[in-house]
């Protein structure tokens, strides 16, 4: 029986996308909306691969075929027995080879209109990379700037709640974007899944309307922004939040309140600054953490580390900062953030009227 293949462009015509790669491969990245029905699990894939390299391809194929048949049979019993005859699944593996071909053959023998994705996941991955190289250039970015503690992310999210288009990069990255930006209990996604999620977000935007985004460096935690995204943001119009030091300190003590109960984690993150700050400075900050003197600690972090870093990076990287639109505030409470979001959205609407 010939395997019927289809292209990525025809993906929407199918009822379901079944990714037969191992759970580890699927967790790293996959086509959005796909379900994982591995024909070889993580350990079995290693076992077959080891046989292939150390014994012979023939021995590996025998064991592999037995495992694949068992796993497809289990998926049939547990997940697909209720599917009607006209069900049309699209099946993919790493590059459109034997793993997806095996399930496609069996499903078509049953009578379902199963097809194999030509080129497999690798084709989708190439599509993501290509789209991220060209799509950002189609948008007008409005860039929320301001030193650390200016509530930029919260303001951005509030602008989104007003119905504006926002690109929340830190939300997609599960990280607040600084050395203290790690979120306890929330690991960052893989680089590939971050890029997949980024493309999904960009594809929802209307190019005729502005896209609000926070000023970011090339890295958010361990993740890298694609160059075209960086270029688009750095060429955008800067909307600069100028909040007082006292307001920023108050905001950070609320927004990073989890560090108050995790002093050892905070000290660990501060130690990343070795080489950027003196031993004496780090020791003083350690003492403030252990004593629970949060306000002076936050003030010193802002004045001695974050603010100088911000001035160097923003003035160098963001062309729109030479003539920014400034929004000043001494209130970064939820009400103050809402007010700033409304001011920003209204000012940009007025520009286009």
SVG drawing of the C-alpha trace seen along z (x, -y; Angstrom):
<svg xmlns="http://www.w3.org/2000/svg" viewBox="-18 -64 54 73">
<polyline fill="none" stroke="black" stroke-width="0.4" points="0.0,0.0 1.4,-3.4 1.8,-6.0 -0.1,-9.2 1.8,-12.3 0.8,-16.0 2.4,-19.3 2.4,-21.8 0.2,-24.2 -2.6,-21.6 -2.4,-21.0 -5.7,-22.8 -7.6,-20.2 -7.0,-17.5 -9.1,-16.6 -6.1,-15.9 -2.3,-16.1 -0.6,-13.1 3.1,-13.5 4.6,-10.0 8.1,-11.2 9.3,-10.4 7.9,-12.4 11.3,-14.1 11.3,-15.3 7.7,-16.4 8.4,-18.3 11.2,-20.3 8.9,-21.5 6.0,-20.4 3.3,-21.7 0.8,-23.6 -2.3,-21.6 -0.7,-18.2 -1.1,-15.3 1.8,-13.0 1.4,-9.3 5.0,-8.0 5.7,-4.9 8.9,-4.6 9.2,-6.1 12.4,-7.8 14.1,-4.7 13.0,-2.6 14.4,-5.2 17.7,-5.1 17.7,-1.2 17.0,-1.0 19.5,-3.7 22.2,-2.0 21.5,1.3 21.7,-0.4 25.1,-1.9 26.7,0.9 25.2,4.1 23.6,3.7 20.7,1.8 19.0,5.2 18.9,6.1 17.7,2.5 14.9,2.7 13.6,6.0 13.4,4.8 12.1,1.4 9.3,2.9 8.1,5.0 8.1,2.0 6.4,-0.3 3.7,2.3 3.0,2.7 2.8,-1.0 0.6,-1.7 -1.7,1.1 -1.9,-0.4 -2.7,-3.9 -5.4,-2.4 -7.1,-0.7 -6.7,-3.6 -7.2,-6.7 -8.7,-6.0 -11.3,-3.2 -14.1,-5.8 -13.0,-7.6 -15.5,-7.5 -14.6,-6.1 -14.3,-9.6 -11.7,-10.7 -8.7,-12.3 -5.5,-12.5 -2.2,-14.0 0.8,-12.0 4.3,-13.4 7.6,-12.3 11.1,-13.9 11.5,-14.0 8.6,-12.1 10.2,-8.7 9.5,-5.2 7.9,-6.2 5.1,-8.2 5.0,-6.0 4.2,-3.0 1.2,-4.6 0.0,-6.1 0.1,-2.6 -1.8,-0.9 -4.4,-3.7 -5.1,-3.7 -5.4,0.1 -8.1,-0.3 -9.9,-2.7 -9.1,-6.1 -7.9,-8.9 -4.6,-9.2 -1.7,-11.2 2.0,-11.6 3.4,-15.1 6.0,-15.5 9.3,-16.3 7.9,-15.8 8.6,-18.1 11.8,-19.4 9.6,-21.0 7.6,-22.8 10.7,-23.9 12.1,-25.4 8.7,-27.2 9.0,-28.8 12.5,-30.0 11.6,-31.5 8.5,-33.2 10.4,-34.7 12.9,-36.2 10.3,-38.1 7.1,-38.6 8.3,-41.1 9.2,-43.6 5.4,-43.9 4.5,-45.5 4.8,-48.9 6.2,-48.4 5.5,-50.7 8.2,-50.0 7.6,-50.5 10.9,-51.7 12.0,-52.6 14.5,-51.5 14.1,-48.4 11.1,-48.7 9.1,-50.9 6.3,-48.3 6.8,-47.9 5.4,-44.4 2.4,-45.2 1.7,-48.3 2.0,-46.3 -0.5,-43.7 -2.9,-46.5 -2.6,-47.9 -3.6,-44.5 -6.6,-44.5 -7.7,-47.7 -7.9,-45.8 -4.6,-46.8 -2.2,-44.3 0.7,-43.4 3.7,-41.1 4.5,-39.9 7.9,-38.4 8.6,-37.8 5.3,-36.0 6.3,-33.7 9.8,-33.2 8.6,-32.6 11.2,-35.0 11.3,-38.7 14.3,-39.4 17.0,-40.3 19.5,-38.5 16.7,-38.3 14.1,-37.5 13.9,-33.7 10.4,-32.6 10.5,-30.0 8.8,-26.8 8.3,-28.0 11.1,-26.7 11.7,-28.4 10.6,-26.7 13.0,-25.3 14.4,-27.8 12.4,-26.0 9.1,-26.1 9.7,-29.8 10.1,-30.5 7.0,-28.5 5.0,-30.4 6.4,-33.7 5.4,-32.9 1.8,-32.0 1.6,-35.4 2.8,-37.3 0.5,-35.5 -2.5,-36.8 -1.6,-40.5 -3.2,-42.9 -0.3,-44.8 -2.6,-47.8 -2.6,-48.3 0.4,-49.0 2.0,-46.2 3.0,-47.2 6.1,-45.5 8.5,-45.9 12.1,-46.9 14.2,-43.7 17.8,-42.7 18.8,-39.9 18.4,-37.4 15.5,-36.8 17.0,-34.4 18.4,-31.5 16.4,-32.3 17.5,-34.3 15.2,-36.6 15.4,-36.1 17.3,-38.9 14.3,-40.2 12.4,-40.6 15.2,-42.5 15.5,-44.7 11.8,-45.4 11.7,-46.4 14.9,-48.5 13.4,-50.4 10.1,-51.1 8.8,-54.2 9.8,-54.5 7.2,-55.2 9.3,-55.9 8.1,-55.4 9.7,-57.9 8.8,-56.8 10.4,-58.0 12.9,-55.8 10.5,-55.5 7.7,-54.3 10.0,-51.8 11.2,-50.4 7.6,-50.0 6.6,-48.3 9.5,-45.8 9.0,-44.8 5.5,-43.7 6.3,-42.3 9.2,-40.2 7.6,-39.4 8.5,-35.7 12.1,-36.5 11.2,-37.7 10.4,-34.1 13.3,-32.6 16.4,-34.5 18.8,-31.7 17.6,-31.8 18.0,-35.6 21.6,-35.4 22.3,-32.7 21.0,-35.0 22.9,-38.0 26.1,-36.0 25.7,-35.9 26.8,-39.6 30.4,-38.6 32.7,-40.4 30.2,-43.2 30.1,-44.2 32.8,-44.2 33.1,-41.5 32.4,-44.2 29.2,-45.3 27.9,-41.7 28.7,-41.0 26.8,-44.1 23.8,-42.9 24.0,-39.4 23.8,-41.0 20.8,-43.0 19.0,-39.9 19.8,-38.0 18.5,-40.9 15.4,-41.3 16.3,-45.0 14.5,-44.9 14.0,-48.6 17.7,-49.6 18.6,-46.5 16.3,-47.3 17.4,-51.0 21.1,-50.0 20.4,-47.4 18.7,-50.0 21.2,-52.8 24.4,-50.8 23.5,-48.1 20.3,-48.3 20.1,-52.0 23.7,-52.3 23.1,-49.2 19.9,-50.5 21.4,-53.8 24.2,-52.1 22.1,-49.5 19.1,-51.6 21.0,-54.6 23.1,-52.3 20.4,-49.9 17.1,-51.8 17.1,-54.5 13.7,-55.8 15.1,-57.0 16.5,-60.1 13.0,-61.5 10.9,-59.4 7.3,-60.0 7.5,-60.4 5.0,-59.2 5.9,-60.3 4.4,-58.8 5.0,-58.5 2.3,-55.8 3.0,-52.2 0.1,-50.7 -2.5,-48.8 -4.5,-52.0 -1.4,-53.9 -0.4,-51.2 -4.0,-51.3 -3.8,-55.0 -0.5,-54.9 -1.8,-52.2 -4.8,-54.3 -2.6,-57.4 -0.4,-55.5 -3.2,-53.9 -5.1,-57.2 -2.0,-59.1 -1.2,-56.6 -4.8,-56.5 -4.8,-60.3 -1.7,-60.1 -3.5,-58.0 -6.8,-59.9"/>
</svg>
